[in-house]
Amino acid sequence: MDMKKVMAFKIIVVMAITIFATSCKKSSSSKNSSRATGWAINDKKGGFQYNSDFKEQETAPGLVFIEGGTFTKGQVQDDVMHDWNNSPNQQHVQSFYMDETEVTNAMYMEYLDWIKRVYPPSEDHFKAIYEGALPDTLVWRNRLGFNEVMTENYLRHPGYGEYPVVGVSWIQAVEFANWRSDRVNEYNLEQAGFLKRDAKVTDVNSDQTFSTDTYINAPTMTYGGNEEIINDERKNKRYVRTDADGNESNIYATRETGLFAPKYRLPTETEWEYAALGLSELRSYNMYRGRKKYPWDGQYTRSGKRKIRGDQMANFKQGKGDYGGIAGWSDDGADITNAVKSYEPNDFGLYDMAGNVAEWVADVYRPIVDDEFNDFNYYRGNVYTKNALNEDGTVKVITTDDIVYDTLSNGKVIARNLPGEILQVPIDENETYLRTNFDKSNEINFRDGDRRSSREFGNFEDEGKTSEMYNAPRHNTRIENGELIRENDKANGRNSLINDEVRVYKGGSWKDREYWLDPAQRRFFPQDMATDYIGFRCAMSRVGSKSKGKNKTKN
C-alpha cells in the first residue's frame, strides 16, 4: 500500500476517534447542561436548580415495591353470598409501594406519643386532638363475652406491640397516614442537612411544627424555615444558590431536589386486591384471568410444603366456636389477632393479606365498579381541593385558632386539620372551566348517585341532595352550646345503608370464615366507626419508571 495512503488512513482514524471521544465527553456531561437552551444546570451562581443525579425513588420506611400490571379484579369464584357487587373486570394498576405488614399497635402508639407531646391534652384547646386520635378500645366488649383483658391491654401492653392496631376508623387511618408522610419527609430533610439534627424532637411544638406541603409552599412558616436552625449545620449544599457576593440565597429544599417522598395514604381497593393476589411470579393463564383464590398458591388454606405441611396459612375463624383449631395440634396459632409476620408472605413479600384483620381501603363503596368509564388505576372517592390563599396571595397556614373540629355520627369529636398545615378549600371554576376530565370538586357520585345516574332525577332539588338511589339513614350528631345533640334517623322510608360516608374494607379477619379470605371479596362500613376486626396498612405511589432499576436517563 502506498505510504501516503497509509498516512491518510491513520489521520482519518485518529480524527474519528477524537470526534467520538469528544461526543462521548459532551454526552456524559449533558446532565448538567440543558438540552433545551444549552445553559448550565445547577450552577452555583444561579439559574435552574435540578437534581440531575436522581436515579429512582427510594423505598420509604416499612414499604415494599409492588410492580404494576394488568389483572382481573373481582370474583370469578361462585358468589354464594349473592352480593353481586364484585363482577370480574380487567384493570391496570401503576406500580406503587405498600406496607409490608398491617400498622401495628407500636407504630400507632408512636403517633399518639407525638400528638401528646406537640398538642398536650392537658390544655383544653388541644384535648380533642389527642382524644380524637385514640383508638376505640371498647370495640372488644361483647354482651355475652369476657374480653376486658383486650379492652384494657391490647393497645398499650408490649405483649401486643407487634399485633395489628384495631378500633381505628377510616378517618383516623387517613390522619395517621398524613402524619406519617410529614415525619418521613422531615427525617429525609434532616439527613440531607436542610434541618438541624434532632430538631424534630427538641424544637417542635404546637406553634412550630413541620408539614410537607407547608414547607414546599411557604418554608418560613415551619420550624424548618428558621434560618438560624439550618444555616450552621447544613451538610448537603448541592442545591444551594449564591448571590453575586457569594452569599447563600436559597436555603430550602424544593420538589426538584427529589428529597420529598410521595405521601403515605390508604391503598385504593384496586391496588389492595392486586397486591393481595401476589402476581409477581410468572403468571399462568388462570392467575391472569382471576382464578387465583388466595394470596398464596393453591385452593386450600393449609400449606402443602413438606416442611410445614398442614399448617394454616392465615388467621381466620375455622368454624362455629373454632377461632384457631385444637390446642397443640396444627392450629392457626391465634384466637384473636396474631403478631404480624406470623404467617408466610405472598409473592410480593406482603404479610397477612388474608386473615388476621380486615383492612380499610380508600374507596367509597358502590355495588358496581364502573370499568366502562375507567380501567386504569380505578378509584371512587376523589374530592379535589386546593390551597387557600390570603389576600396578599400567600398560602393560608392554619393556626391554633383555625383548627376545625368535626362531630362524627357516633358523637366523637376529631380535628380535621392541625396547626402548621395549609388550609384546603374545594376547587372552583378556575380549575374546572372547559375541562373534559373532571367538572367539580367532589366526584364521588360520578355515574353512580349523581343527578345523571339517579332513577329519581326529576326529584332532585340541587346537586347537594342525596340521591334516592342510595336512600340511607341521615343521622345528625352535633354540638350546640357545649352540649352533644344526637338525632337518630328512624324513618321508615330508608332503603339502603350506602352513602358517601361508607368505605370499602377488604380481606378476611380473625373473626371471619374462609370465604372472606378471597382478595376479591368486598364489604363496607361507616368511615367514622371502628371494630375489633378492621385494621389498615399504608401505600405510596411510585414516581418514575414502572420497574425498579429502569429509571436511568440515556445520554
N, C-alpha and C positions, 0 to 999 in steps of 0.2 A: 504494500500500500504506500502511496506517495506520502512523504514526510509532511508536506503542507496539509494534506487531507487529514492526517493523524492529529496534527496540532489543532486544526479547526474543530475536529470532533471532540477533542479534550476540552476546548474552550466552551463548546456548546454544552457539554456535560456539566462543567463547573457552573456555568450560568444557570442551568436548570436546577442544580442542587441549591444554589444560592437563593433563587426565586422561591423554591419550595420551602426552604428553611425560614425565609422572611415571612412568607404567608402563614406558616405554622406559628411563628412568633406572634404575629398580629392576631391570629385566631385565638391563641391561648390567653392573650391579654384583653380580648374583646369584652369579657365580662365586666371590665372596669371602664369601658367606653361605650357610648350609646350607638346602637346600630341605626337609630333614627336621625341623630344630629352629628355624631362623631365627638360630642362633648365628653369630658371626663365624668365618670360616676364616682361618688364617694370622695370627691376632692375635699380636703380639709378646709380649703379656703372658701367653700360654698358650693352651690349647685345642688344637683339631685342626689339625695342620700338614699341608698337602697342596699338590701342585703343580697348581693350578687353571689355570695358563697353558700346560700341556702341550698341544702340537699333535699331533705324531705322532713315531714312532720315527725317530731319525736313522740313516742308513745307516752302519754301522760300517766301519772301515778294510778295504779290499780286497774289499768285497762289492758285489753288485748286487741290485736288488729283483726278485723273481720273484712276479708276481701269481698267486695260486692259482686253481684251477678244476677242471673235470671233464675227464678224458681216458681213453683206452683204454690201459691198461697191459698189457704182454705182447706176444707176437709174433703178427702177423697174416700175415706172410710165411711161405713154406714152411719147415718145420722140418727142414732137410736133415741136421742132426746127430742127429735123433730123441732129443733130450734130454727132451722132454715136461715141461719144468719152467717154462714161461712162457706158459701158456694165456692168451688175452686176457680181461681183465675190466675193468669200468668202475670207476674210482676218483676220489675227490675229494681235492684237496690244498689245504691252507690256504696263504695267502701266506707267503713266507719270503724269506730272503736267502741268496745263495751266492757263494763266491769267484769273482771274475772269471776267474782262472786257477788252475791247479794250484799247490799250495805249492811254491815254488822252493828251490833249494839255498841261496840267500842268506837267505831267510826262515827256513829251518831252522837255518842257521848262527847267526842271531841268538838263537835258542832255546838252542843249545848254549853260546854265549858267556855267556848269563845264568846258566845252570846252573853253568858253570865258575867264574864269579865268586862266586856265592852259596854253592855247595856245592863247594869246591875238591877236585878228585880227588886232590890230594896228601895229603889227610887220609884215613886208612884208612876211617873210618866214613862217608865221603861218596863214596868211589871208585866204588861200584856205581851211584850215582845218575847220574853222568856217563856211565859206560860203558854203562849200560842205555838211555840216550837216543841213543847213537851209531847212525847207520845202518850196515847191514852192507854194507861196500864190496866184500866178496868175492863178492857176487852177480854181479859182472861176469865172473868167471872161467868158462872153458869148457875142458873136457878137450882139445879139438882146435881151440882158437881162441886167438889172441893178443890179449888185452884188458887187459893190465896198465896201459895208459895211463889207462883209465877207473877201474880199481881204485885207482890212486894219485892221480888228479886230479879225478875227476868231482864229488865232493862239495865240495871246498875251493877249487879253482882258479877265479879270477874269470872265466875264459873260459866256465865252465859256470854262472855265478852265476844267470842267469835261466832255467836249464833246470829241469824238474821234479825234485824230490828223489825218489830211489828207494832201495831197500834198507831201507825203513821198514815195520815190521809194523803190523798193525791196532792193536795195543795202543799202540805208540809214537805213532801218528797221533792216538789219543784223548788221550794225555798232552800232546801238542803243543797240541791244541785247548783243553784245560783251562788250560794255561799262558797261551795267547793271551788267553783270557777275562779272566784276572786282570790281565794287563798293560794291556789296553784300558780296563778299569774303573778301574784305578789311575791311568791318564792322564786319564780323564774327571774324577775327583775332584780331581786336581791342577789342571786347567783351571778347575774350579768354585771353587777356593780352599779345599777341605777338606784338602788335603795340601800340604806345603811343596814349592815348586818344586824339581825335580831330586832330591827325596828318594828317588825310585825308583832312582836310581843311587848317590847319595852315602851314604844311610842304611841301605840294605837289606843284610842279612847272614843267615846261617843261623838266627840267633835272632830277628831282627826282619825279617819279610818281609810280603807282602801277599797275602791270599786274600779274594776277594769274599765268599764265604759267611761266613768268619770275621768280616770287617768288619761285615757286616749283623747277625750274631747276637751277636758279642762284640767290638766295635770296640777295646776297650782291649787286646786280645790281639794286635793287629797294630801295626806301627810307625806306621800312620796313626792309631792311637788315643792316641798320646802327645800330651798337650795342649801341651807346650812346643814341639812341632813345628808345630802348626797354629794356635795362638791368634794369633800376631803377624802372620801373613801371609795371613789369610783375605781373599779378595776378595769372595766372594758370601755375604752374610749373610741371604739370602732365607728360609731355613728355620730360623734360629736363634731359640730362645725365650729370654726373660729372666725371672728370678725377680722377687719383689716389690721387691728392692733394685736392679733394673736390671742384674744380672749375667747373663752367658750361662749357661743351664742345659742347653742341648743343642748340642753342637758337632760332631755326627756326621751324615753323610748317611744317609738311610734309603731304602727302596724307594719311599716316597711322593714323593720328590724327582724321580723319573724319570731320575736320572743313571746308573743301572746298566743297561747293555745286557744282554739275554739272553745266555746262554752260547754261545760258539762250540762246534761239535760236528761230527761227521760227518753228512752228509745221510742220510736214510733212502733205501732203494732206490727207493721210490715218488717221493720228491722228486727224486732224481737223474735218473730216467728222464723225469719230467715236464719238468724243466729242460733236459735234453739235447734233447728234441724241439723246443723253442723255439716253442711255440704261441702267441706273444704277438700275432701279426697276426690279421686276420680269418680265422677258421677255416673251411676248406672241409669238406664232408662227409667226404672221405677222411682229412683230418687228424684230425678229431674221432673217427672210427671206427678210428684206429690205422694208417692206410695210409701214414703218413709214414715213410720208410725211414731217413733220416739226419737229423742236426741241421740240415742245410741243405735247401733245396727241390730237388726233382728226384730221379731214380732213378740218378744216376751220381756217381762220385767226382771227376770233373773239372768245373771251372767252365764254365758256359755264358755268363757275362757277356762282353761284347765286349772289354772292356779286358784281362781276364785269362783269356780263353777257352783252355781246355785245361790250365790249372794245376790241380794236385791240391789238393783241399780239406782234406786231412788227411795226417798222417804215419803210414803203415802199410806193411806188407810186401806188395809188389805181386805177388810170385811167388817160386818157389824160387830162392834166391840173388839175389833182387832186393829190396833194402831201401829203394831210393829212386828207381830209374829209371836211365836212361842219362845219364852225366855230361854236363852242358852242354846237355841237351835236356829241357825240361819235366818235370823230375823233381819229387819232393815236397820237395826241399831238405834232406833229412836221411837219415842212415844209421842212427844210433841215435835217441835223443830229439832234440828240437829246442827252441830257446828258446820260451818261452810267447809268445803273440800273433803267432806266425809265420804263422798262417792266419786266415781271416775268422771273426769270431764268429757265433754263431747269433742269432736274433731277440731273445733276452733279453740279448744282449751278453756271452755266456759263450764263452770260448775253449777249444778243444781238448776238446770234449765227445765227440769221436770221434778216435781216434788219439793219437799221442804217448806217453802212458802210460794204462793202465787205472787205475781208481780204486777205493779202498776205500769201501764204504758201511757204515752202522751195523748192518744186519740180520744176524742169524744165518741161515744158509742152510737152507731147506727146499725140496723139489721143488715143492710146491704152495702157492699163495697162497690163503689161506682168505678169499675175498671174501664168502662166505655169512655169515660172522660179522661182518666189518667191511669197509666200503668207504669209510672216512673216515680220512685220514692213516694208512694201513696201515703197520704196523711190527712185526716179530717180533724180540724181544730185550729186552723190558722186565724189569729187575731192580730192584725198588723198595727203597730204603733210607731211613734217617732219621738225624738227628744223634744221636751217642752223648752221654749225659749223665753228669756226675759225680754223686756222692751229694748234693751241695747243689743240684742242678738246673741247673747251668751246663753249657754245651756242653764236650765234651772236645776240646781242641785238641792236635794231635799235636806232640810234641817230638822232638828228635834221637833219644832213646832209644825212641820209639814207632814209628819207621819200619818198615813191613812190606815185606819183600822176597819176590818170587816167583821160583822157579826154573822157567823155561819148559821145554817139551819138548825144545828144542834145546840146553839147558844154559845159556842166557843168563840172567843174574840182573838183574831190574829192580825199581825201587822203585814200589810201588803207591800210596804216599802220600808227602807231603813235610811237613816241619815247618811249622807255621803253619796247616795245613788242619784242618778239623773231621773227626774220625773218624766214618766211616759204618758203620752196622750194619743188618742186614736188618729190615724192618718185622715186626711181630708181630700178635697177635690184637687188640691195641688199635686197630690201623688196619684190620683185615680183618673184624672181627666183624659179622655180618649184612649185609655188603655184597653187592651183586649184580654189580658191575662188575669186581672182582678179589678173589681169596681167598688169595693168598700172595705172598711177596716175589719169587720167581723164576717168571715167567710165560713163559719161553722155549718150553717144551714144550706150551703150551696147545693142545689139539685136534690135536696132531701130535707124538707122542713121549712123552706122559704116560700114566698108567695107563689113562685112559679111552679113549685112541685106539689103544693098542697091541694088536697081534694076540696078544701074549704076556701079556695082562693077568693071567692066573692065576699066572704065574711071578714076578711082582713080589714082592720081599720088603719093600720100603719105597719111599717116594716118591723117595729119592735114587738108586735103582738106574737105570742107563742102560737105556732101552727096547731090546728086541730088534729093534724096527723099524729102528733105526739102530745096528747092531752094529759100531761102528768099533773099530779098534785102540786099546788103552789103554796108551800109553807112560807110563812112570813115571821121571821125572828129578828127583832131589832131592840135597840136600847133607846128609851125615851126618859129624859130627866133622871138618868142614872139607874133606871130600872129595866130589867130584861122583860120584854113583851114577847110571848110565844103565841102565834096564831096557827093552829094545826088545820090544814085544809082537809076537810072530811066530806067534800062534795061528792054526791053520788054519780055525777056525770064524768068523772075522771076514768079514762080507759087505758092508761099507759103509765109506766114508770120511767119512760125515756124522755129526757130533756137535754138541754145544753150543758148541764152540770153533772152528767154521769159519764164516767170514764171507763175505758176498757181495762180489764186485767186479764193476764194470760198465765197459763201453766197450772198444773195441779199443786196441791199443798199437802201438808201432813194430815189435813182434815178431809181430803178428797179421795175418792176411789180412782182406780186405774184409768177409767175413761177420760179423766181430765188431764192426764199426763201428755196426751197428744198435743203438740205445739199448735195445731190448727184450731183447737177449741178456744172460744172467746166468751167472756161474761162481762157484766158491767156492775158498777157500784157507785153511789154518790161520791163526788170528788172531795167533799168536806167531812166524810166519815171514815172510820178505821175499823179494822177487825184484827183478830188474833191469827189470821192465816194469810194476810196480804202484806208483802214487803215490797222492795224495789231494788233496782240497780240502775246505774247511770250509763249514758252513752255519750259519745263525742263524734262530731262529723270529722271527716278527713279532708284536708285541702291538698291539692296537687294530684299526683298520679293515682291511678286506680290500684296499682300493685306496689308493694314495697320494693325499694331499691331501683325504681324505674323513673325517678323524678330528676334525672340528670339532664342538664341542658347540653345539647350538642353544639360545639362551636364550628 
